[in-house]
Amino acid sequence: MDYKMTPRFDNVSQLKFLHGYKDLPHNDNRDRGIIRLNFDESECLWRSVKATTGRIFEIGRRHGGSTVLLAAAAGLEREVVSVDLDPKHHEVCQQFFDHKEFGKNIILYIADSRKIVPGNLGLLFIDGDHSYVGCRRDIITHWRNLDIGGLCVFHDAVPNEGLHFTGDTMVLNHEPGVSVAAAELIVTGNAIKVDSAGSVLVLKKLK
C-alpha cells in the first residue's frame, strides 16, 4: 500500500491509499477499500468538512478510514470525535491515530452513539446503524447539538449505481431506512439538501 505518513494533506486525492485504486478512481463500490466510501463520496465528505468550522462528530468508523479523511480535511486545529460500537481499525489508520501531530485532536470512543454527547458541532457524519429506527435515534440525539448552518452528512442515503459494475443494473446501492430518516429532516423544514455524491447526502441545518 503506497501512502505517506504526514500530519497534513492538501486534497482528497492524496488519500487514494484508503480506496486502493492506482491511477483513476472508478467512483463506484470498487473504490471502497479501507474507507468504505466510493471516491466521489470521499470528495463530497471532504467538501463538507471544508465548508464548515467547529467540532466534527462521526457515528460509525469501522476500519477508521473515514476518520482519517475527516481529520485530514479538518487540519490540525479542529477536533474530530468518532464513536463506534465495534471498530476494527486497519493498521494504516491506527498509525495515523497514533501519530503525534495528526492524531492530537482525534478522540475515539467505543460506545453506543447515543451515549456520547460531544457538545456543539459544525459537522455531523452519520454512518452507524443503517435501520430507520437506529438512524432516527442518532438524529434525535445529536441534531440539537449541530450548529444552525452546520452540515449533516449521511452515508448510504441516496439510491445510486455503485454496484452496477457487477452487471446487475437493477440493483440500487443504498439503505432505505437512512433515506427515509434523512428525508424527514427536509420535509419537516429542519434542513435543506446542499450536496450529494454516490450514496452520500449532505443536509444543512435550518432549525
CYANA upper distance limits for C-alpha pairs under 8 A (distance plus 0.5 A):
  1 MET  CA     17 PHE  CA      7.02
  1 MET  CA     20 GLY  CA      8.23
  2 ASP  CA     17 PHE  CA      6.66
  3 TYR  CA     15 LEU  CA      8.25
  3 TYR  CA     17 PHE  CA      6.36
  5 MET  CA     96 PHE  CA      7.71
  6 THR  CA    102 PHE  CA      7.87
  7 PRO  CA     72 ALA  CA      8.23
  7 PRO  CA     76 LEU  CA      8.13
  7 PRO  CA     99 HIS  CA      8.28
  7 PRO  CA    101 GLU  CA      6.30
  7 PRO  CA    102 PHE  CA      4.97
  8 ARG  CA     72 ALA  CA      6.83
  8 ARG  CA     75 GLY  CA      7.00
  8 ARG  CA     76 LEU  CA      8.08
  8 ARG  CA    102 PHE  CA      7.81
  9 PHE  CA     14 GLN  CA      7.20
  9 PHE  CA     72 ALA  CA      6.26
  9 PHE  CA     73 ALA  CA      7.68
  9 PHE  CA     75 GLY  CA      8.26
 10 ASP  CA     14 GLN  CA      7.87
 10 ASP  CA     73 ALA  CA      8.43
 11 ASN  CA     15 LEU  CA      8.30
 11 ASN  CA     73 ALA  CA      8.11
 12 VAL  CA     16 LYS  CA      7.87
 12 VAL  CA     42 SER  CA      7.80
 12 VAL  CA     43 GLU  CA      6.77
 12 VAL  CA     46 TRP  CA      7.17
 12 VAL  CA     69 LEU  CA      8.19
 12 VAL  CA     73 ALA  CA      8.19
 15 LEU  CA     19 HIS  CA      8.11
 15 LEU  CA     69 LEU  CA      7.89
 16 LYS  CA     20 GLY  CA      6.80
 16 LYS  CA     21 TYR  CA      7.06
 16 LYS  CA     22 LYS  CA      8.37
 17 PHE  CA     21 TYR  CA      7.63
 18 LEU  CA     32 ARG  CA      8.43
 18 LEU  CA     33 GLY  CA      6.40
 18 LEU  CA     34 ILE  CA      5.62
 18 LEU  CA     35 ILE  CA      5.95
 18 LEU  CA     65 GLY  CA      6.79
 19 HIS  CA     31 ASP  CA      5.45
 19 HIS  CA     32 ARG  CA      5.84
 19 HIS  CA     33 GLY  CA      4.80
 19 HIS  CA     34 ILE  CA      6.63
 19 HIS  CA     35 ILE  CA      6.80
 19 HIS  CA     36 ARG  CA      8.29
 19 HIS  CA     37 LEU  CA      8.17
 19 HIS  CA     38 ASN  CA      7.91
 19 HIS  CA     39 PHE  CA      7.40
 20 GLY  CA     31 ASP  CA      6.93
 20 GLY  CA     32 ARG  CA      8.22
 20 GLY  CA     33 GLY  CA      6.04
 20 GLY  CA     34 ILE  CA      8.26
 21 TYR  CA     25 PRO  CA      6.39
 21 TYR  CA     31 ASP  CA      6.97
 25 PRO  CA     31 ASP  CA      7.02
 25 PRO  CA     39 PHE  CA      6.89
 26 HIS  CA     30 ARG  CA      7.09
 26 HIS  CA     31 ASP  CA      6.75
 26 HIS  CA     39 PHE  CA      7.98
 27 ASN  CA     31 ASP  CA      6.93
 27 ASN  CA     38 ASN  CA      5.93
 27 ASN  CA     39 PHE  CA      5.69
 27 ASN  CA     40 ASP  CA      5.91
 27 ASN  CA     41 GLU  CA      8.42
 27 ASN  CA    162 GLY  CA      7.99
 27 ASN  CA    198 GLY  CA      8.33
 28 ASP  CA     32 ARG  CA      8.17
 28 ASP  CA     38 ASN  CA      5.92
 28 ASP  CA     39 PHE  CA      7.92
 28 ASP  CA    161 GLU  CA      7.85
 28 ASP  CA    162 GLY  CA      4.75
 28 ASP  CA    163 LEU  CA      7.25
 28 ASP  CA    165 PHE  CA      8.32
 28 ASP  CA    198 GLY  CA      8.15
 29 ASN  CA     37 LEU  CA      8.06
 29 ASN  CA     38 ASN  CA      6.18
 29 ASN  CA    162 GLY  CA      5.66
 29 ASN  CA    163 LEU  CA      6.55
 30 ARG  CA     38 ASN  CA      7.88
 31 ASP  CA     36 ARG  CA      8.50
 31 ASP  CA     37 LEU  CA      7.61
 31 ASP  CA     38 ASN  CA      5.52
 31 ASP  CA     39 PHE  CA      6.55
 32 ARG  CA     36 ARG  CA      4.82
 32 ARG  CA     37 LEU  CA      5.20
 32 ARG  CA     38 ASN  CA      5.40
 32 ARG  CA     39 PHE  CA      7.80
 33 GLY  CA     37 LEU  CA      8.00
 34 ILE  CA     63 HIS  CA      6.76
 34 ILE  CA     64 GLY  CA      8.11
 34 ILE  CA     65 GLY  CA      6.09
 34 ILE  CA     90 HIS  CA      7.64
 35 ILE  CA     63 HIS  CA      7.38
 35 ILE  CA     64 GLY  CA      7.33
 35 ILE  CA     65 GLY  CA      4.41
 35 ILE  CA     66 SER  CA      5.81
 36 ARG  CA     65 GLY  CA      7.83
 36 ARG  CA     66 SER  CA      8.16
 37 LEU  CA     41 GLU  CA      6.39
 37 LEU  CA     42 SER  CA      6.65
 37 LEU  CA     66 SER  CA      8.29
 38 ASN  CA     42 SER  CA      6.89
 38 ASN  CA    198 GLY  CA      7.85
 39 PHE  CA     43 GLU  CA      6.80
 40 ASP  CA     44 CYS  CA      6.81
 40 ASP  CA    197 ALA  CA      6.44
 40 ASP  CA    198 GLY  CA      7.12
 41 GLU  CA     45 LEU  CA      6.75
 41 GLU  CA    196 SER  CA      8.35
 41 GLU  CA    197 ALA  CA      5.79
 41 GLU  CA    198 GLY  CA      6.32
 41 GLU  CA    199 SER  CA      7.64
 41 GLU  CA    200 VAL  CA      6.37
 42 SER  CA     46 TRP  CA      6.55
 42 SER  CA     69 LEU  CA      8.23
 43 GLU  CA     47 ARG  CA      6.68
 44 CYS  CA     48 SER  CA      6.73
 44 CYS  CA    195 ASP  CA      7.88
 44 CYS  CA    196 SER  CA      7.14
 44 CYS  CA    197 ALA  CA      6.67
 44 CYS  CA    200 VAL  CA      7.91
 45 LEU  CA     49 VAL  CA      6.88
 45 LEU  CA     70 LEU  CA      8.16
 45 LEU  CA    153 VAL  CA      7.82
 46 TRP  CA     50 LYS  CA      6.83
 46 TRP  CA     69 LEU  CA      7.67
 46 TRP  CA     70 LEU  CA      7.46
 46 TRP  CA     73 ALA  CA      6.28
 47 ARG  CA     51 ALA  CA      6.65
 48 SER  CA     52 THR  CA      7.07
 48 SER  CA    123 LEU  CA      8.29
 48 SER  CA    151 LEU  CA      7.51
 48 SER  CA    153 VAL  CA      8.27
 48 SER  CA    202 VAL  CA      8.10
 49 VAL  CA     53 THR  CA      8.06
 49 VAL  CA     70 LEU  CA      7.42
 49 VAL  CA     73 ALA  CA      6.68
 49 VAL  CA     74 ALA  CA      6.73
 49 VAL  CA    123 LEU  CA      7.45
 50 LYS  CA     73 ALA  CA      7.09
 50 LYS  CA     74 ALA  CA      7.42
 52 THR  CA    122 GLY  CA      6.35
 52 THR  CA    123 LEU  CA      7.17
 52 THR  CA    150 GLY  CA      7.08
 52 THR  CA    151 LEU  CA      7.71
 53 THR  CA     78 ARG  CA      8.24
 53 THR  CA    122 GLY  CA      5.88
 53 THR  CA    123 LEU  CA      8.18
 54 GLY  CA     78 ARG  CA      6.76
 54 GLY  CA     79 GLU  CA      7.90
 54 GLY  CA    120 ASN  CA      8.31
 54 GLY  CA    121 LEU  CA      6.56
 54 GLY  CA    122 GLY  CA      5.17
 54 GLY  CA    123 LEU  CA      7.96
 55 ARG  CA     78 ARG  CA      6.55
 55 ARG  CA     79 GLU  CA      5.58
 55 ARG  CA     80 VAL  CA      6.65
 55 ARG  CA     81 VAL  CA      8.12
 55 ARG  CA    120 ASN  CA      7.33
 55 ARG  CA    121 LEU  CA      5.34
 55 ARG  CA    122 GLY  CA      5.92
 55 ARG  CA    123 LEU  CA      7.25
 56 ILE  CA     70 LEU  CA      8.39
 56 ILE  CA     78 ARG  CA      8.11
 56 ILE  CA     79 GLU  CA      6.75
 56 ILE  CA     80 VAL  CA      5.29
 56 ILE  CA     81 VAL  CA      6.59
 56 ILE  CA    121 LEU  CA      6.36
 56 ILE  CA    122 GLY  CA      6.51
 56 ILE  CA    123 LEU  CA      5.37
 56 ILE  CA    124 LEU  CA      6.51
 56 ILE  CA    125 PHE  CA      8.24
 57 PHE  CA     80 VAL  CA      6.53
 57 PHE  CA     81 VAL  CA      5.33
 57 PHE  CA     82 SER  CA      6.28
 57 PHE  CA    118 PRO  CA      7.94
 57 PHE  CA    121 LEU  CA      7.35
 57 PHE  CA    123 LEU  CA      6.94
 57 PHE  CA    124 LEU  CA      5.52
 57 PHE  CA    125 PHE  CA      6.70
 58 GLU  CA     67 THR  CA      7.93
 58 GLU  CA     80 VAL  CA      8.06
 58 GLU  CA     81 VAL  CA      6.67
 58 GLU  CA     82 SER  CA      5.03
 58 GLU  CA     83 VAL  CA      6.82
 58 GLU  CA    124 LEU  CA      6.61
 58 GLU  CA    125 PHE  CA      5.22
 58 GLU  CA    126 ILE  CA      6.71
 58 GLU  CA    127 ASP  CA      8.01
 59 ILE  CA     82 SER  CA      6.53
 59 ILE  CA     83 VAL  CA      5.77
 59 ILE  CA     84 ASP  CA      6.86
 59 ILE  CA    113 SER  CA      6.78
 59 ILE  CA    124 LEU  CA      8.47
 59 ILE  CA    125 PHE  CA      6.63
 59 ILE  CA    126 ILE  CA      5.51
 59 ILE  CA    127 ASP  CA      6.04
 59 ILE  CA    128 GLY  CA      5.84
 60 GLY  CA     82 SER  CA      7.64
 60 GLY  CA     83 VAL  CA      6.40
 60 GLY  CA     84 ASP  CA      5.24
 60 GLY  CA     85 LEU  CA      8.18
 60 GLY  CA    126 ILE  CA      7.47
 60 GLY  CA    127 ASP  CA      5.55
 60 GLY  CA    128 GLY  CA      4.80
 60 GLY  CA    129 ASP  CA      8.39
 61 ARG  CA     65 GLY  CA      7.63
 61 ARG  CA     66 SER  CA      6.77
 61 ARG  CA     67 THR  CA      6.80
 61 ARG  CA     82 SER  CA      7.36
 61 ARG  CA     83 VAL  CA      7.44
 61 ARG  CA     84 ASP  CA      6.43
 61 ARG  CA     87 PRO  CA      7.13
 61 ARG  CA    127 ASP  CA      8.04
 61 ARG  CA    128 GLY  CA      8.34
 62 ARG  CA     84 ASP  CA      7.31
 62 ARG  CA     86 ASP  CA      7.58
 62 ARG  CA     87 PRO  CA      4.95
 62 ARG  CA     88 LYS  CA      5.92
 62 ARG  CA     89 HIS  CA      6.97
 63 HIS  CA     87 PRO  CA      6.79
 63 HIS  CA     88 LYS  CA      5.47
 63 HIS  CA     89 HIS  CA      4.60
 63 HIS  CA     90 HIS  CA      5.57
 63 HIS  CA     93 CYS  CA      7.80
 64 GLY  CA     68 VAL  CA      6.87
 64 GLY  CA     87 PRO  CA      8.17
 64 GLY  CA     88 LYS  CA      8.15
 64 GLY  CA     89 HIS  CA      5.89
 64 GLY  CA     90 HIS  CA      7.13
 64 GLY  CA     93 CYS  CA      6.11
 64 GLY  CA     94 GLN  CA      8.05
 65 GLY  CA     69 LEU  CA      6.90
 65 GLY  CA     90 HIS  CA      8.38
 65 GLY  CA     93 CYS  CA      6.63
 66 SER  CA     70 LEU  CA      6.63
 67 THR  CA     71 ALA  CA      6.69
 67 THR  CA     80 VAL  CA      8.24
 67 THR  CA     82 SER  CA      7.55
 68 VAL  CA     72 ALA  CA      6.48
 68 VAL  CA     93 CYS  CA      7.04
 68 VAL  CA     96 PHE  CA      7.55
 68 VAL  CA     97 PHE  CA      8.24
 69 LEU  CA     73 ALA  CA      6.56
 70 LEU  CA     74 ALA  CA      6.50
 70 LEU  CA     80 VAL  CA      7.66
 71 ALA  CA     75 GLY  CA      6.59
 71 ALA  CA     76 LEU  CA      7.95
 71 ALA  CA     78 ARG  CA      8.36
 71 ALA  CA     79 GLU  CA      8.42
 71 ALA  CA     80 VAL  CA      6.75
 71 ALA  CA    102 PHE  CA      8.08
 71 ALA  CA    106 ILE  CA      7.71
 72 ALA  CA     76 LEU  CA      8.39
 72 ALA  CA    102 PHE  CA      8.35
 74 ALA  CA     78 ARG  CA      6.28
 74 ALA  CA     79 GLU  CA      8.49
 76 LEU  CA    101 GLU  CA      7.89
 76 LEU  CA    102 PHE  CA      7.09
 76 LEU  CA    104 LYS  CA      8.16
 76 LEU  CA    105 ASN  CA      7.39
 77 GLU  CA    105 ASN  CA      7.84
 78 ARG  CA    105 ASN  CA      7.19
 79 GLU  CA    105 ASN  CA      5.32
 79 GLU  CA    106 ILE  CA      6.57
 79 GLU  CA    107 ILE  CA      8.14
 80 VAL  CA    105 ASN  CA      6.70
 80 VAL  CA    106 ILE  CA      5.36
 80 VAL  CA    107 ILE  CA      6.72
 81 VAL  CA    106 ILE  CA      6.44
 81 VAL  CA    107 ILE  CA      5.21
 81 VAL  CA    108 LEU  CA      6.54
 81 VAL  CA    109 TYR  CA      8.25
 81 VAL  CA    118 PRO  CA      7.80
 82 SER  CA    106 ILE  CA      8.21
 82 SER  CA    107 ILE  CA      6.76
 82 SER  CA    108 LEU  CA      5.51
 82 SER  CA    109 TYR  CA      6.59
 83 VAL  CA    108 LEU  CA      6.53
 83 VAL  CA    109 TYR  CA      5.11
 83 VAL  CA    110 ILE  CA      6.23
 83 VAL  CA    111 ALA  CA      6.71
 83 VAL  CA    112 ASP  CA      7.88
 83 VAL  CA    113 SER  CA      6.46
 83 VAL  CA    116 ILE  CA      8.14
 84 ASP  CA    109 TYR  CA      6.98
 84 ASP  CA    110 ILE  CA      5.66
 84 ASP  CA    111 ALA  CA      6.38
 84 ASP  CA    112 ASP  CA      7.40
 84 ASP  CA    113 SER  CA      7.38
 84 ASP  CA    128 GLY  CA      7.95
 85 LEU  CA    110 ILE  CA      5.72
 85 LEU  CA    111 ALA  CA      5.38
 85 LEU  CA    112 ASP  CA      6.21
 85 LEU  CA    113 SER  CA      8.14
 86 ASP  CA    110 ILE  CA      7.11
 86 ASP  CA    111 ALA  CA      8.48
 87 PRO  CA    110 ILE  CA      7.72
 89 HIS  CA     93 CYS  CA      6.89
 89 HIS  CA     94 GLN  CA      6.61
 90 HIS  CA     94 GLN  CA      6.73
 91 GLU  CA     95 GLN  CA      6.79
 92 VAL  CA     96 PHE  CA      7.24
 93 CYS  CA     97 PHE  CA      6.81
 94 GLN  CA     98 ASP  CA      6.59
 95 GLN  CA     99 HIS  CA      6.57
 96 PHE  CA    102 PHE  CA      6.75
 96 PHE  CA    103 GLY  CA      6.71
 97 PHE  CA    102 PHE  CA      7.38
 97 PHE  CA    103 GLY  CA      5.07
 97 PHE  CA    106 ILE  CA      7.60
 98 ASP  CA    102 PHE  CA      8.38
 98 ASP  CA    103 GLY  CA      6.33
 99 HIS  CA    103 GLY  CA      5.79
 99 HIS  CA    104 LYS  CA      8.13
100 LYS  CA    104 LYS  CA      6.58
111 ALA  CA    115 LYS  CA      7.43
111 ALA  CA    116 ILE  CA      7.95
112 ASP  CA    116 ILE  CA      7.66
113 SER  CA    138 ASP  CA      7.49
114 ARG  CA    137 ARG  CA      8.11
114 ARG  CA    138 ASP  CA      6.90
114 ARG  CA    141 THR  CA      6.64
114 ARG  CA    142 HIS  CA      8.45
117 VAL  CA    142 HIS  CA      7.82
119 GLY  CA    145 ASN  CA      6.56
120 ASN  CA    145 ASN  CA      5.40
120 ASN  CA    146 LEU  CA      6.43
120 ASN  CA    147 ASP  CA      7.00
121 LEU  CA    145 ASN  CA      6.37
121 LEU  CA    146 LEU  CA      5.10
121 LEU  CA    147 ASP  CA      6.31
121 LEU  CA    150 GLY  CA      7.85
122 GLY  CA    146 LEU  CA      6.57
122 GLY  CA    147 ASP  CA      6.26
122 GLY  CA    150 GLY  CA      5.37
122 GLY  CA    151 LEU  CA      7.10
123 LEU  CA    146 LEU  CA      7.38
123 LEU  CA    150 GLY  CA      6.23
123 LEU  CA    151 LEU  CA      5.41
123 LEU  CA    152 CYS  CA      6.30
123 LEU  CA    153 VAL  CA      8.09
124 LEU  CA    146 LEU  CA      7.48
124 LEU  CA    151 LEU  CA      6.86
124 LEU  CA    152 CYS  CA      5.15
124 LEU  CA    153 VAL  CA      6.65
125 PHE  CA    152 CYS  CA      6.34
125 PHE  CA    153 VAL  CA      5.18
125 PHE  CA    154 PHE  CA      6.56
125 PHE  CA    155 HIS  CA      8.38
126 ILE  CA    135 CYS  CA      8.20
126 ILE  CA    138 ASP  CA      8.18
126 ILE  CA    152 CYS  CA      7.92
126 ILE  CA    153 VAL  CA      6.63
126 ILE  CA    154 PHE  CA      5.53
126 ILE  CA    155 HIS  CA      7.08
127 ASP  CA    154 PHE  CA      6.78
127 ASP  CA    155 HIS  CA      5.90
127 ASP  CA    156 ASP  CA      8.21
128 GLY  CA    135 CYS  CA      7.83
129 ASP  CA    134 GLY  CA      5.58
129 ASP  CA    135 CYS  CA      6.24
130 HIS  CA    134 GLY  CA      6.93
130 HIS  CA    135 CYS  CA      6.40
130 HIS  CA    156 ASP  CA      8.47
130 HIS  CA    175 GLU  CA      6.89
130 HIS  CA    177 GLY  CA      6.82
130 HIS  CA    178 VAL  CA      6.26
131 SER  CA    135 CYS  CA      6.47
131 SER  CA    175 GLU  CA      8.07
131 SER  CA    176 PRO  CA      8.34
131 SER  CA    177 GLY  CA      5.35
131 SER  CA    178 VAL  CA      6.92
132 TYR  CA    136 ARG  CA      6.44
132 TYR  CA    176 PRO  CA      8.04
132 TYR  CA    177 GLY  CA      4.25
132 TYR  CA    178 VAL  CA      6.13
132 TYR  CA    180 VAL  CA      7.38
132 TYR  CA    181 ALA  CA      6.44
133 VAL  CA    137 ARG  CA      6.64
133 VAL  CA    177 GLY  CA      8.03
134 GLY  CA    138 ASP  CA      6.93
135 CYS  CA    139 ILE  CA      6.84
135 CYS  CA    177 GLY  CA      7.86
135 CYS  CA    178 VAL  CA      6.54
135 CYS  CA    181 ALA  CA      7.00
136 ARG  CA    140 ILE  CA      6.60
136 ARG  CA    181 ALA  CA      6.07
137 ARG  CA    141 THR  CA      6.55
138 ASP  CA    142 HIS  CA      6.59
138 ASP  CA    143 TRP  CA      8.48
139 ILE  CA    143 TRP  CA      5.78
140 ILE  CA    144 ARG  CA      7.98
142 HIS  CA    146 LEU  CA      7.27
146 LEU  CA    150 GLY  CA      6.56
146 LEU  CA    151 LEU  CA      8.22
146 LEU  CA    205 LYS  CA      8.03
147 ASP  CA    205 LYS  CA      7.83
148 ILE  CA    204 LYS  CA      8.49
148 ILE  CA    205 LYS  CA      5.86
148 ILE  CA    206 LEU  CA      6.26
148 ILE  CA    207 LYS  CA      6.68
149 GLY  CA    204 LYS  CA      6.20
149 GLY  CA    205 LYS  CA      5.57
149 GLY  CA    206 LEU  CA      6.66
150 GLY  CA    204 LYS  CA      6.27
150 GLY  CA    205 LYS  CA      6.12
151 LEU  CA    202 VAL  CA      7.10
151 LEU  CA    203 LEU  CA      6.10
151 LEU  CA    204 LYS  CA      5.13
151 LEU  CA    205 LYS  CA      6.70
152 CYS  CA    202 VAL  CA      6.27
152 CYS  CA    203 LEU  CA      5.68
152 CYS  CA    204 LYS  CA      6.87
152 CYS  CA    205 LYS  CA      7.80
153 VAL  CA    200 VAL  CA      7.40
153 VAL  CA    201 LEU  CA      6.26
153 VAL  CA    202 VAL  CA      5.00
153 VAL  CA    203 LEU  CA      6.89
154 PHE  CA    178 VAL  CA      8.12
154 PHE  CA    182 ALA  CA      8.05
154 PHE  CA    200 VAL  CA      6.10
154 PHE  CA    201 LEU  CA      5.69
154 PHE  CA    202 VAL  CA      6.92
155 HIS  CA    199 SER  CA      6.41
155 HIS  CA    200 VAL  CA      5.13
155 HIS  CA    201 LEU  CA      7.16
156 ASP  CA    173 ASN  CA      7.90
156 ASP  CA    174 HIS  CA      5.05
156 ASP  CA    175 GLU  CA      5.88
156 ASP  CA    178 VAL  CA      7.29
156 ASP  CA    179 SER  CA      8.05
156 ASP  CA    199 SER  CA      5.11
156 ASP  CA    200 VAL  CA      6.47
157 ALA  CA    174 HIS  CA      6.25
157 ALA  CA    175 GLU  CA      6.48
157 ALA  CA    176 PRO  CA      7.53
157 ALA  CA    178 VAL  CA      5.66
157 ALA  CA    179 SER  CA      4.84
157 ALA  CA    182 ALA  CA      7.78
157 ALA  CA    199 SER  CA      5.86
157 ALA  CA    200 VAL  CA      6.48
157 ALA  CA    201 LEU  CA      6.58
158 VAL  CA    173 ASN  CA      8.36
158 VAL  CA    174 HIS  CA      6.35
158 VAL  CA    175 GLU  CA      8.35
158 VAL  CA    179 SER  CA      6.83
158 VAL  CA    198 GLY  CA      7.31
158 VAL  CA    199 SER  CA      4.72
158 VAL  CA    200 VAL  CA      6.66
158 VAL  CA    201 LEU  CA      6.93
159 PRO  CA    172 LEU  CA      5.90
159 PRO  CA    173 ASN  CA      6.03
159 PRO  CA    174 HIS  CA      5.55
159 PRO  CA    175 GLU  CA      8.43
159 PRO  CA    198 GLY  CA      8.19
159 PRO  CA    199 SER  CA      6.56
160 ASN  CA    172 LEU  CA      5.88
160 ASN  CA    173 ASN  CA      5.77
160 ASN  CA    174 HIS  CA      7.33
160 ASN  CA    198 GLY  CA      6.12
160 ASN  CA    199 SER  CA      6.40
161 GLU  CA    169 THR  CA      8.06
161 GLU  CA    171 VAL  CA      7.74
161 GLU  CA    172 LEU  CA      6.20
161 GLU  CA    173 ASN  CA      6.69
161 GLU  CA    198 GLY  CA      8.09
162 GLY  CA    172 LEU  CA      7.96
162 GLY  CA    173 ASN  CA      6.42
162 GLY  CA    198 GLY  CA      7.51
163 LEU  CA    167 GLY  CA      8.49
163 LEU  CA    168 ASP  CA      7.90
163 LEU  CA    169 THR  CA      8.29
163 LEU  CA    171 VAL  CA      7.15
163 LEU  CA    172 LEU  CA      7.67
163 LEU  CA    173 ASN  CA      6.81
164 HIS  CA    168 ASP  CA      6.01
164 HIS  CA    169 THR  CA      5.52
164 HIS  CA    170 MET  CA      8.32
164 HIS  CA    171 VAL  CA      7.35
173 ASN  CA    199 SER  CA      7.70
174 HIS  CA    179 SER  CA      8.33
174 HIS  CA    199 SER  CA      6.63
175 GLU  CA    179 SER  CA      6.96
176 PRO  CA    180 VAL  CA      6.73
177 GLY  CA    181 ALA  CA      6.74
178 VAL  CA    182 ALA  CA      6.58
179 SER  CA    183 ALA  CA      6.55
180 VAL  CA    184 GLU  CA      6.77
181 ALA  CA    185 LEU  CA      7.64
182 ALA  CA    186 ILE  CA      7.72
183 ALA  CA    187 VAL  CA      6.82
184 GLU  CA    188 THR  CA      6.50
185 LEU  CA    189 GLY  CA      6.85
185 LEU  CA    190 ASN  CA      5.62
185 LEU  CA    191 ALA  CA      6.02
185 LEU  CA    192 ILE  CA      8.40
186 ILE  CA    190 ASN  CA      6.40
186 ILE  CA    191 ALA  CA      5.43
186 ILE  CA    192 ILE  CA      6.05
186 ILE  CA    193 LYS  CA      7.95
189 GLY  CA    206 LEU  CA      7.72
189 GLY  CA    207 LYS  CA      8.08
190 ASN  CA    205 LYS  CA      6.57
190 ASN  CA    206 LEU  CA      5.69
190 ASN  CA    207 LYS  CA      5.45
191 ALA  CA    203 LEU  CA      6.37
191 ALA  CA    204 LYS  CA      5.79
191 ALA  CA    205 LYS  CA      5.01
191 ALA  CA    206 LEU  CA      5.47
191 ALA  CA    207 LYS  CA      7.51
192 ILE  CA    203 LEU  CA      5.87
192 ILE  CA    204 LYS  CA      5.87
192 ILE  CA    205 LYS  CA      7.39
192 ILE  CA    206 LEU  CA      7.73
193 LYS  CA    201 LEU  CA      7.87
193 LYS  CA    202 VAL  CA      6.40
193 LYS  CA    203 LEU  CA      4.97
193 LYS  CA    204 LYS  CA      6.82
194 VAL  CA    202 VAL  CA      6.29
194 VAL  CA    203 LEU  CA      6.17
194 VAL  CA    204 LYS  CA      6.87
195 ASP  CA    201 LEU  CA      6.79
195 ASP  CA    202 VAL  CA      5.50
195 ASP  CA    203 LEU  CA      7.70
196 SER  CA    200 VAL  CA      5.81
196 SER  CA    201 LEU  CA      5.04
196 SER  CA    202 VAL  CA      6.27
197 ALA  CA    201 LEU  CA      7.41
